[in-house]
Amino acid sequence: MSTSENKILEALDSVRPFLKQDGGDVEFVAYENNIVKLRLLGACSTCSISHLTMKAGIEESIKKLLPEVESVLAIE
């Protein structure tokens, strides 16, 4: 696993307790061309405000550790 991927996982670990508190979770899928692909799990996969969680919570946390990330996408 690359240093970049390790930083992404570190960022996900920092937000995971908040997601689990609401019955959800997040799974790292891929990091290609400065785009992070994630899968929202549990309650997060059907939540009406999951896009806010993705942008304001998860993407912000990842970009703090890995500024070259351009975007964080949720995939099915």
C-alpha positions in Angstrom: 0.0 0.0 0.0 1.3 3.4 -0.9 2.0 6.3 1.4 -0.9 8.2 -0.1 -3.3 5.3 0.6 -2.0 5.0 4.1 -2.9 8.7 4.7 -6.3 8.2 3.2 -6.9 5.3 5.6 -5.6 7.4 8.5 -8.2 10.1 7.6 -11.0 7.6 7.3 -10.1 6.2 10.8 -10.4 9.7 12.2 -14.0 10.1 10.9 -15.1 6.5 11.3 -16.2 6.8 15.0 -18.7 9.6 14.0 -20.1 7.4 11.1 -20.4 4.4 13.4 -22.2 6.5 16.0 -25.0 6.9 13.4 -24.9 3.3 12.3 -22.7 3.8 9.2 -19.2 3.2 8.0 -17.0 3.9 5.0 -14.8 1.6 2.9 -11.7 2.7 0.9 -12.0 1.4 -2.7 -9.4 3.1 -4.8 -7.1 6.1 -5.3 -6.4 7.0 -8.9 -5.4 10.3 -10.6 -5.8 12.2 -7.3 -9.4 11.0 -6.9 -10.4 8.9 -3.9 -13.2 6.4 -4.3 -15.1 5.3 -1.3 -18.1 3.1 -0.5 -20.5 4.3 2.2 -21.8 1.4 4.3 -24.7 0.8 6.7 -26.9 3.8 7.5 -24.6 6.1 5.5 -25.4 4.3 2.2 -29.1 5.4 2.4 -28.8 8.7 4.4 -30.3 11.7 2.7 -27.4 13.9 3.8 -24.6 11.5 2.9 -23.4 14.0 0.3 -22.7 16.5 3.1 -20.9 13.8 5.2 -18.8 13.0 2.1 -17.8 16.6 1.3 -17.7 18.4 4.7 -16.5 15.5 6.8 -14.6 12.8 4.9 -13.2 14.8 1.9 -12.0 17.6 4.3 -10.3 15.1 6.5 -8.5 13.4 3.6 -7.4 16.7 2.0 -5.9 17.8 5.3 -3.5 14.8 5.2 -3.2 14.6 1.4 -3.7 18.1 -0.2 -3.2 16.8 -3.7 -6.5 15.0 -3.6 -8.9 16.7 -6.1 -12.1 14.9 -5.2 -13.6 12.2 -3.1 -16.4 10.2 -4.7 -18.9 7.7 -3.3 -19.4 4.7 -5.5 -22.0 1.9 -5.3 
